[in-house]
């Protein structure tokens, strides 16, 4: 935990994770930034990010580590909403 955020770290990109609907952020690598555009398209507003240097280059033009502020700012600036897998849906309508 840091500054009120819980971080879940994994080698692979998760779809859901412990406390993903309670401000927990997922950090991972593995994909070398190649999956990020696709993941951003299918899961808008997701609170997970590839923190490898390849993704830093894709986002900031430099091969370097992410700062804490960059992780939080990037995740919370994404359009869309974070998916709460505890909400029941029927025909794309919250019930």
ZAKOL-728470 format. One record per residue: residue number from 0; residue in one letter; x, y, z of N, C-alpha, C in turn. Coordinates in pm, 1 decimal. Layout:
REM residues N
   n res      n_X      n_Y      n_Z     ca_X     ca_Y     ca_Z      c_X      c_Y      c_Z
 NUM   A        X        Y        Z        X        Y        Z        X        Y        Z
...
***
This chain:
REM residues 95
   n res      n_X      n_Y      n_Z     ca_X     ca_Y     ca_Z      c_X      c_Y      c_Z
   0   X     83.1   -118.2      0.0      0.0      0.0      0.0     87.3    124.2      0.0
   1   X     34.0    229.4    -64.1    105.8    357.0    -70.2      5.0    467.2    -94.1
   2   X      7.1    568.9    -12.8    -82.3    684.4    -26.4   -229.1    645.3    -42.8
   3   X   -272.7    542.2     27.9   -411.5    499.6     22.4   -445.5    405.7    -91.2
   4   X   -349.6    372.5   -174.3   -371.6    279.6   -284.9   -313.2    144.1   -248.1
   5   X   -382.1     39.9   -290.6   -330.2    -95.7   -278.6   -283.9   -136.8   -417.3
   6   X   -164.7   -193.2   -425.1   -109.9   -238.8   -552.6   -103.0   -390.8   -554.0
   7   X   -149.7   -447.5   -663.1   -139.3   -590.4   -686.6    -39.6   -605.5   -800.7
   8   X     64.8   -683.0   -780.1    167.9   -697.8   -882.0    168.8   -839.9   -936.3
   9   X    180.7   -849.2  -1067.8    176.6   -977.5  -1135.6    266.6   -971.5  -1258.5
  10   X    308.9  -1087.0  -1302.0    386.9  -1091.1  -1424.7    296.5  -1069.3  -1546.2
  11   X    175.0  -1125.4  -1541.1     81.0  -1117.7  -1652.8    -30.5  -1017.2  -1625.2
  12   X    -90.3   -965.6  -1731.3   -201.7   -870.0  -1718.8   -325.3   -940.1  -1664.5
  13   X   -379.9   -892.7  -1552.7   -501.1   -953.6  -1498.5   -626.9   -886.6  -1554.4
  14   X   -737.1   -960.8  -1557.3   -866.7   -903.0  -1592.9   -934.5   -850.2  -1467.1
  15   X   -929.4   -927.0  -1360.6   -977.8   -885.3  -1229.0   -875.6   -931.8  -1126.6
  16   X   -873.4   -868.2  -1013.1   -777.9   -901.9   -908.5   -838.0   -867.4   -773.5
  17   X   -774.4   -913.2   -667.2   -822.7   -887.5   -532.6   -840.9   -737.7   -510.4
  18   X   -959.4   -699.0   -470.7   -995.8   -559.5   -443.0   -990.4   -470.5   -566.8
  19   X  -1006.0   -529.2   -686.1  -1001.2   -448.0   -808.4  -1112.8   -345.0   -813.7
  20   X  -1218.5   -366.5   -740.3  -1329.5   -271.5   -736.7  -1324.3   -183.8   -611.5
  21   X  -1212.9   -191.1   -538.7  -1194.6   -109.7   -417.7  -1061.6    -34.2   -422.9
  22   X  -1034.5     33.5   -532.9   -918.0    121.0   -547.6   -784.2     48.2   -555.8
  23   X   -784.4    -84.2   -570.7   -658.6   -157.2   -587.8   -614.4   -147.0   -733.8
  24   X   -489.9   -116.2   -756.3   -434.3    -99.7   -890.4   -344.3   -217.8   -922.1
  25   X   -351.5   -267.1  -1044.6   -270.7   -381.9  -1085.6   -153.1   -335.1  -1171.0
  26   X    -35.0   -381.7  -1136.7     87.9   -350.2  -1210.0    145.3   -481.0  -1262.1
  27   X    187.0   -481.9  -1386.9    239.7   -604.5  -1447.1    339.7   -570.6  -1556.6
  28   X    398.0   -671.3  -1615.8    494.3   -654.1  -1724.7    460.3   -748.3  -1838.5
  29   X    541.3   -844.2  -1863.0    528.1   -953.0  -1959.4    502.6   -911.8  -2104.1
  30   X    404.6   -830.1  -2130.5    363.2   -806.2  -2269.3    451.7   -706.3  -2342.8
  31   X    545.2   -641.9  -2274.8    635.1   -544.6  -2337.6    556.8   -438.5  -2414.2
  32   X    444.0   -395.8  -2356.6    356.7   -289.9  -2409.0    273.3   -332.4  -2528.8
  33   X    297.3   -450.2  -2585.1    225.8   -488.6  -2707.3     76.8   -513.3  -2684.0
  34   X     36.8   -550.5  -2564.9   -105.3   -577.7  -2538.2   -181.7   -453.9  -2492.2
  35   X   -112.0   -348.9  -2455.5   -178.4   -232.5  -2396.1   -286.8   -169.3  -2483.5
  36   X   -261.5   -139.8  -2610.3   -367.8    -78.4  -2691.3   -492.4   -166.8  -2700.1
  37   X   -473.9   -295.8  -2716.0   -585.7   -389.1  -2722.7   -661.0   -392.9  -2589.7
  38   X   -588.8   -404.3  -2478.6   -652.2   -408.8  -2346.9   -727.0   -279.3  -2316.6
  39   X   -669.8   -166.1  -2354.3   -737.3    -37.7  -2332.5   -867.7    -30.5  -2411.4
  40   X   -871.5    -94.6  -2527.9   -991.7    -94.4  -2610.1  -1101.9   -184.4  -2557.9
  41   X  -1064.5   -302.1  -2505.8  -1168.6   -395.1  -2461.5  -1208.4   -376.4  -2315.4
  42   X  -1123.8   -310.8  -2235.9  -1155.1   -286.8  -2095.1  -1132.3   -139.9  -2061.0
  43   X  -1217.9    -50.8  -2113.1  -1198.1     91.9  -2086.7  -1207.1    121.9  -1936.9
  44   X  -1120.3    209.5  -1892.4  -1121.5    248.4  -1752.4  -1055.0    149.4  -1659.7
  45   X   -991.7     44.9  -1715.7   -930.0    -54.9  -1629.0   -820.9      9.1  -1544.8
  46   X   -802.7    -41.4  -1428.2   -703.6     12.3  -1334.4   -583.3    -80.9  -1326.5
  47   X   -536.0   -121.9  -1443.7   -418.8   -208.6  -1455.1   -328.4   -150.1  -1562.3
  48   X   -196.7   -165.2  -1542.3   -103.4   -107.8  -1639.0     25.6   -189.1  -1644.3
  49   X     78.2   -201.1  -1764.6    210.0   -260.7  -1787.1    312.7   -155.8  -1746.0
  50   X    388.1   -184.6  -1641.8    485.7    -87.0  -1591.3    628.1   -116.5  -1638.8
  51   X    639.6   -195.0  -1743.4    770.8   -221.5  -1801.1    824.1   -101.7  -1877.2
  52   X    954.2   -101.4  -1898.4   1017.1     12.1  -1966.5    968.0     27.6  -2110.9
  53   X    922.8    -83.2  -2172.9    868.8    -74.0  -2308.6    741.4     11.2  -2311.3
  54   X    658.5     -3.4  -2208.6    536.0     77.0  -2203.2    567.3    221.4  -2164.5
  55   X    668.9    242.0  -2083.5    711.1    379.6  -2053.8    754.4    448.5  -2182.5
  56   X    823.3    375.9  -2268.4    863.5    433.2  -2397.0    741.2    465.5  -2482.7
  57   X    644.3    374.3  -2485.2    522.2    396.6  -2563.4    446.3    519.4  -2514.1
  58   X    441.9    539.0  -2382.1    365.4    649.9  -2325.8    443.4    780.2  -2313.1
  59   X    572.5    769.5  -2278.7    650.1    890.2  -2246.0    771.8    914.1  -2334.8
  60   X    798.5    820.6  -2426.8    910.7    838.1  -2518.1   1047.2    809.7  -2457.9
  61   X   1049.2    742.8  -2341.3   1175.8    709.3  -2275.3   1168.6    568.9  -2216.1
  62   X   1277.4    493.2  -2229.0   1288.4    364.5  -2161.6   1333.0    392.1  -2018.3
  63   X   1238.7    386.6  -1923.8   1269.6    416.3  -1783.7   1159.4    364.4  -1693.6
  64   X   1183.8    358.3  -1564.6   1077.2    316.0  -1472.8    966.4    420.7  -1464.8
  65   X    847.7    376.7  -1426.5    735.9    466.1  -1400.4    751.7    527.1  -1262.0
  66   X    702.6    648.1  -1243.5    693.3    704.8  -1109.6    556.3    666.8  -1052.4
  67   X    542.0    676.4   -923.0    414.2    651.8   -856.8    307.4    742.4   -917.2
  68   X    337.7    869.1   -932.9    242.0    965.9   -986.8    200.2    930.7  -1128.9
  69   X    293.0    884.3  -1211.7    259.2    846.7  -1349.0    163.8    728.3  -1352.7
  70   X    184.9    630.8  -1265.8     96.3    515.3  -1259.9    -44.9    560.8  -1225.4
  71   X    -59.2    634.9  -1117.0   -191.3    678.8  -1070.9   -255.6    772.0  -1173.4
  72   X   -182.0    869.9  -1222.7   -237.2    964.8  -1320.0   -281.7    894.7  -1448.7
  73   X   -200.4    801.4  -1497.9   -235.1    730.2  -1621.0   -360.8    646.9  -1602.3
  74   X   -369.1    574.5  -1491.9   -484.4    488.1  -1469.8   -612.8    566.5  -1447.5
  75   X   -605.5    677.3  -1378.8   -727.1    753.5  -1351.1   -761.3    854.7  -1459.5
  76   X   -677.7    866.9  -1561.8   -711.6    955.6  -1672.9   -774.8    879.0  -1789.1
  77   X   -781.3    747.8  -1778.1   -838.2    668.2  -1886.7   -988.8    691.8  -1896.5
  78   X  -1038.3    706.6  -2019.8  -1182.8    721.8  -2035.9  -1253.2    590.6  -2005.4
  79   X  -1379.0    599.0  -1972.9  -1455.3    479.0  -1940.4  -1462.7    461.2  -1790.8
  80   X  -1510.7    348.1  -1749.8  -1523.0    320.9  -1607.6  -1455.3    189.3  -1575.2
  81   X  -1408.5    177.8  -1453.3  -1352.5     51.0  -1408.9  -1465.9    -49.7  -1397.5
  82   X  -1438.7   -171.1  -1434.0  -1539.7   -275.3  -1431.4  -1552.4   -331.3  -1290.2
  83   X  -1673.7   -329.5  -1236.8  -1700.6   -391.9  -1107.3  -1765.3   -526.1  -1136.7
  84   X  -1688.5   -633.2  -1122.1  -1740.2   -765.4  -1156.3  -1842.6   -816.0  -1054.9
  85   X  -1872.3   -739.6   -950.9  -1974.4   -778.6   -854.5  -2113.2   -726.1   -890.9
  86   X  -2120.2   -640.1   -991.1  -2249.3   -588.3  -1036.2  -2310.5   -690.4  -1132.4
  87   X  -2431.7   -730.3  -1105.5  -2498.7   -824.6  -1194.3  -2558.1   -747.8  -1311.7
  88   X  -2544.0   -803.9  -1429.8  -2592.5   -739.6  -1549.7  -2682.0   -836.0  -1627.7
  89   X  -2777.6   -777.7  -1694.8  -2864.0   -855.7  -1782.4  -2885.6   -770.9  -1905.6
  90   X  -2844.7   -821.4  -2022.1  -2855.1   -746.5  -2147.9  -2787.8   -610.7  -2136.6
  91   X  -2667.3   -606.3  -2076.4  -2587.1   -485.2  -2058.9  -2654.5   -380.6  -1971.8
  92   X  -2752.2   -418.6  -1889.2  -2818.9   -328.3  -1798.2  -2791.1   -373.3  -1656.6
  93   X  -2752.2   -281.2  -1570.0  -2728.4   -314.8  -1430.0  -2861.2   -349.3  -1366.1
  94   X  -2865.0   -464.2  -1296.5  -2989.6   -504.3  -1228.7  -2968.7   -509.4  -1078.1
***
